């Protein structure tokens, strides 16, 4: 048979190197998809409750406006007990809801010469403007923001009935479709 040409076949060493190279490329792509892609595509600072997360908080007896509280927990700008985190601007209201039965929220706002005004009275769910919080970047990275209550706002957790020592209070904060969970244990002073 004249005129038939055979294709040259690669040597065993060459075919082995090609197979090892293909396996290395496939393994590299799989490693990238499993490890690096979630890190690259993940939001740097999604919305969540940063604090309190199971922290022990001492209950106080106090009076705001004309309402007296017994064994209540106050979150305000002086104690920075409530800390949210997130760098998205997803609207102008946050929703805070108490999950633990028997507990409710009062939301107070300072109105200057008129004094403290009760905006929500013993509600299980309240809506708060995002402007009631100041967003502060961390020292390490300016794109990570923590939210603290501005002065002139106070959130009071209280219970209709006796408070048990080290009772856990669970709540959620929802903002722009993202929901964060927080909790604290009430210690009686």
C-alpha positions as CSV (number, residue, x, y, z in Angstrom):
1,X,0.0,0.0,0.0
2,X,1.6,3.0,-1.3
3,X,0.4,6.4,-0.2
4,X,-1.1,5.6,3.2
5,X,0.2,7.9,5.9
6,X,0.1,7.0,9.6
7,X,-0.3,9.8,12.1
8,X,2.5,9.9,14.4
9,X,1.5,8.9,18.0
10,X,2.8,10.8,20.9
11,X,5.2,8.9,23.1
12,X,4.1,7.4,26.4
13,X,5.9,10.2,28.4
14,X,4.2,12.9,26.4
15,X,0.7,11.5,26.8
16,X,1.4,11.0,30.5
17,X,2.4,14.7,30.8
18,X,-0.7,15.8,29.0
19,X,-2.9,13.7,31.3
20,X,-1.2,15.0,34.4
21,X,-1.5,18.6,33.1
22,X,-5.2,18.2,32.4
23,X,-5.8,16.7,35.9
24,X,-3.9,19.6,37.4
25,X,-6.0,22.2,35.5
26,X,-9.2,20.5,36.5
27,X,-8.1,20.3,40.1
28,X,-7.0,23.9,40.1
29,X,-10.4,25.0,38.7
30,X,-12.2,22.9,41.3
31,X,-10.1,24.4,44.1
32,X,-10.7,27.9,42.9
33,X,-14.5,27.3,42.8
34,X,-14.5,25.7,46.2
35,X,-12.3,28.1,48.1
36,X,-11.6,31.4,46.3
37,X,-14.8,32.0,44.4
38,X,-17.0,32.1,47.6
39,X,-14.5,34.5,49.2
40,X,-14.4,36.8,46.2
41,X,-18.2,36.8,45.5
42,X,-19.3,37.0,49.1
43,X,-20.6,40.3,50.5
44,X,-17.9,41.9,52.6
45,X,-20.3,42.9,55.4
46,X,-23.9,41.7,55.0
47,X,-26.5,43.1,57.4
48,X,-26.7,41.3,60.8
49,X,-26.9,41.9,64.5
50,X,-23.3,42.2,65.8
51,X,-24.3,42.5,69.5
52,X,-25.7,41.4,71.8
53,X,-25.2,37.8,71.0
54,X,-26.0,36.0,74.3
55,X,-24.4,38.7,76.5
56,X,-25.4,39.0,80.1
57,X,-27.1,42.4,80.7
58,X,-28.1,43.8,84.1
59,X,-31.7,44.8,84.4
60,X,-32.4,48.3,85.8
61,X,-35.3,50.2,87.4
62,X,-35.7,53.5,85.6
63,X,-38.1,56.2,84.6
64,X,-38.3,57.8,81.1
65,X,-40.9,60.5,80.6
66,X,-43.8,59.5,82.8
67,X,-43.3,55.7,82.6
68,X,-41.5,53.8,85.3
69,X,-39.9,50.4,84.4
70,X,-38.9,47.6,86.7
71,X,-36.2,45.1,85.7
72,X,-35.9,46.6,82.2
73,X,-33.1,46.6,79.7
74,X,-32.3,49.8,77.9
75,X,-30.4,50.1,74.6
76,X,-29.2,53.6,73.9
77,X,-26.1,55.5,72.8
78,X,-24.6,55.5,76.3
79,X,-24.3,51.8,76.6
80,X,-24.0,50.8,72.9
81,X,-25.7,47.5,73.8
82,X,-27.3,47.2,70.4
83,X,-24.7,47.0,67.5
84,X,-25.7,46.2,64.0
85,X,-23.4,45.7,61.0
86,X,-23.8,46.1,57.3
87,X,-22.6,48.3,54.5
88,X,-25.7,48.2,52.2
89,X,-28.2,51.0,51.9
90,X,-31.4,49.1,51.5
91,X,-34.2,51.5,52.6
92,X,-35.0,53.8,55.4
93,X,-36.6,51.5,58.0
94,X,-35.5,48.6,60.2
95,X,-37.9,46.3,61.8
96,X,-37.1,45.0,65.3
97,X,-39.1,42.1,66.8
98,X,-39.1,40.4,70.1
99,X,-39.3,36.6,69.8
100,X,-39.4,35.7,73.6
101,X,-43.0,35.4,74.9
102,X,-44.0,38.0,77.5
103,X,-41.4,40.6,76.5
104,X,-42.1,43.8,74.6
105,X,-40.4,46.9,73.3
106,X,-40.8,50.6,74.0
107,X,-39.2,53.0,71.6
108,X,-38.4,56.5,72.8
109,X,-37.2,59.6,70.9
110,X,-36.0,62.9,72.4
111,X,-37.8,65.9,71.0
112,X,-35.8,68.7,72.5
113,X,-37.8,71.1,74.7
114,X,-40.8,68.7,74.5
115,X,-38.7,66.0,76.2
116,X,-39.0,62.2,75.6
117,X,-41.8,61.0,73.3
118,X,-43.0,57.4,73.4
119,X,-43.3,56.2,69.8
120,X,-44.1,52.5,70.5
121,X,-45.6,51.3,73.7
122,X,-45.1,47.7,74.7
123,X,-45.0,46.4,71.1
124,X,-43.7,43.1,69.9
125,X,-42.5,44.7,66.7
126,X,-41.3,48.2,66.0
127,X,-40.0,50.1,63.0
128,X,-37.0,52.4,63.3
129,X,-35.6,54.7,60.8
130,X,-32.1,53.9,59.6
131,X,-31.2,57.5,60.5
132,X,-31.6,56.7,64.2
133,X,-28.3,54.9,63.8
134,X,-24.8,56.3,63.1
135,X,-22.6,54.1,60.9
136,X,-19.0,53.9,62.0
137,X,-16.3,52.2,59.9
138,X,-13.9,49.9,61.8
139,X,-10.3,50.8,62.2
140,X,-9.1,48.0,60.0
141,X,-11.3,48.4,56.9
142,X,-13.4,51.4,55.9
143,X,-15.9,49.3,54.0
144,X,-17.0,47.4,57.2
145,X,-19.6,49.5,59.0
146,X,-21.1,49.1,62.5
147,X,-24.3,50.8,63.4
148,X,-24.9,52.4,66.9
149,X,-28.0,54.1,68.1
150,X,-27.7,57.9,67.9
151,X,-28.2,59.9,71.1
152,X,-31.8,60.9,71.6
153,X,-33.1,57.4,71.0
154,X,-33.8,54.6,73.5
155,X,-35.1,51.1,73.1
156,X,-36.5,49.5,76.3
157,X,-37.0,45.8,76.6
158,X,-39.4,45.0,79.5
159,X,-41.7,42.2,80.5
160,X,-45.3,42.2,81.7
161,X,-44.7,40.0,84.7
162,X,-41.8,38.9,86.9
163,X,-38.4,38.6,85.2
164,X,-36.4,35.4,86.0
165,X,-32.7,35.8,86.7
166,X,-30.7,34.9,83.6
167,X,-33.8,34.8,81.4
168,X,-32.8,34.8,77.7
169,X,-34.5,37.4,75.5
170,X,-34.3,36.7,71.7
171,X,-35.0,39.3,69.1
172,X,-34.6,39.9,65.3
173,X,-33.7,42.9,63.3
174,X,-34.7,43.0,59.6
175,X,-33.3,45.5,57.1
176,X,-33.8,45.4,53.3
177,X,-34.8,41.7,53.3
178,X,-31.8,40.6,55.5
179,X,-32.6,39.4,59.0
180,X,-30.2,39.3,61.9
181,X,-30.7,37.6,65.3
182,X,-29.7,38.8,68.7
183,X,-30.1,37.7,72.3
184,X,-29.2,38.6,75.8
185,X,-29.5,37.2,79.3
186,X,-31.2,39.4,81.9
187,X,-29.3,39.5,85.2
188,X,-31.2,40.9,88.1
189,X,-29.0,43.4,90.0
